[in-house]
Amino acid sequence: MNKYDIDPDKNGFFGEYGGQIIPPELKPIFDEINDFYSQMKNDKSFQDELSYLLKHYVGRPSPIYYAQKLSEKYGGAQIYFKREDLNHTGAHKINHTLGEALIAKRMGKKKLLAETGAGQHGVALATAAAVVGLPCEIHMGEIDIAKQAPNVTRMKILGAKVVPVKMGTRSLKDAVDSAFNEFVKDPANTFFGIGSVVGPHPFPMMVRDFQRIVGIEARQQFKELVGKNPDNLVACVGGGSNAIGLFSAFLEDEGIDIYGVEPSGRGLDLGEHAATLTLGKPGNIHGMHTYLLQDDKGEAQPVYSIASGLDYPGVGPQHSFLKDIKRIKYELINDEECLAAFMELSKLEGIIPALESAHAVAFAIKLATKLPKDKTILVNLSGRGDKDIDFVVEKIGKI
Ligand SMILES: *Cc1c(COP(=O)(O)O)cnc(C)c1O
């Protein structure tokens, strides 16, 4: 039996984490998605349709690239990148939004719905909705709409309806509530396209399965290129989807050290970081039991990261499980280290990483310096940084 690469039990639990913490009237909706998804897992026409889109639309397989200059500069282990930044739309998220959109379509749902913070998930879902042919509605806080104009425009060009959220803090937290209120109006006809390996069962499992392609490809490609498995894996963790996508193919190989990288932001005080697994404790959020940055009453607390895709107070329940059983180590990288790695990879290798991915790059560099030259590190480069260039220049003042 597999010890690490597990599916949740029939109630959606990875160990004590996950589940379906939702109003009883919504349980049949999520159970129906679970039943339908279980069929599709073994349905040839579904898998063929998804594979076709991943190959001809997303551009998979994404390559593995050996960063020779970066490796030589730091003088230690050899660093490789799985290039999810080269996917259509520029990040790994398209792998699971396409899967979700196809499930929604085959279930006969009438609309894809989601919230978005900085707009990355909104754009990925709007893209999948366009190609699969379903209407799409994205809820977004007014403050985020003002800050992220290009992504708002992108979503609209892709045909999505962007709903401005005026309540509360007018940012992600309220956008979640607003989208959820829209969902419960007509849950039978609406598919809530969750943006990571989070939410009620079956989403943590289903989104992971759609991201597994990253690890499956990487395992084969790395063997072809290097002749063996990588010694270390590194990926950034927001909700945890790009990380688990890569890691799941290697969990059973106990000799491989696996690192998830969380943002320690501006410091370790509550509100200054989004280091959920490192500094949080188990609680409930968004329909699941998982590590959570919370106050004494169990309420989720405000979080911060320079990378908007990482600022989530919870985390995927499978990561909570893998932390407790010590199969994965979770490490911290702060804003400053992230920015330095962003510039370093750009100048040395000509690859501008997303600020989210730059957390993984920063940790890989640190790790490489401590290891001998014959060791290897495979990093999931989850996305490209075009979206971040103006912000970075503003932050560091000069280039
Ligand atoms: C959204 C995003 C992340 C964080 O999401 P995970 O579910 O933790 O993978 C990381 N990198 C990029 C480029 C993103 O857009």
The ligand as an SDF file (V2000), in Angstrom:
LIG
                    3D

 15 15  0  0  0  0  0  0  0  0999 V2000
   -1.5770   30.9180   -8.2730 C   0  0  0  0  0  0  0  0  0  0  0  0
   -0.1330   30.6930   -8.4260 C   0  0  0  0  0  0  0  0  0  0  0  0
    0.6210   30.0050   -7.4580 C   0  0  0  0  0  0  0  0  0  0  0  0
    0.0440   29.5170   -6.1620 C   0  0  0  0  0  0  0  0  0  0  0  0
   -0.9300   28.5380   -6.2830 O   0  0  0  0  0  0  0  0  0  0  0  0
   -0.6690   27.0280   -5.8340 P   0  0  0  0  0  0  0  0  0  0  0  0
   -2.0320   26.4490   -5.7960 O   0  0  0  0  0  0  0  0  0  0  0  0
   -0.0010   27.0640   -4.4970 O   0  0  0  0  0  0  0  0  0  0  0  0
    0.1910   26.4240   -6.8660 O   0  0  0  0  0  0  0  0  0  0  0  0
    1.9590   29.7730   -7.7040 C   0  0  0  0  0  0  0  0  0  0  0  0
    2.5520   30.2090   -8.8260 N   0  0  0  0  0  0  0  0  0  0  0  0
    1.8700   30.8930   -9.7770 C   0  0  0  0  0  0  0  0  0  0  0  0
    2.5930   31.3450  -10.9910 C   0  0  0  0  0  0  0  0  0  0  0  0
    0.5100   31.1640   -9.6080 C   0  0  0  0  0  0  0  0  0  0  0  0
   -0.1610   31.8340  -10.5440 O   0  0  0  0  0  0  0  0  0  0  0  0
  1  2  1  0
  2  3  1  0
  2 14  2  0
  3  4  1  0
  3 10  2  0
  4  5  1  0
  5  6  1  0
  6  7  2  0
  6  8  1  0
  6  9  1  0
 10 11  1  0
 11 12  2  0
 12 13  1  0
 12 14  1  0
 14 15  1  0
M  END
$$$$
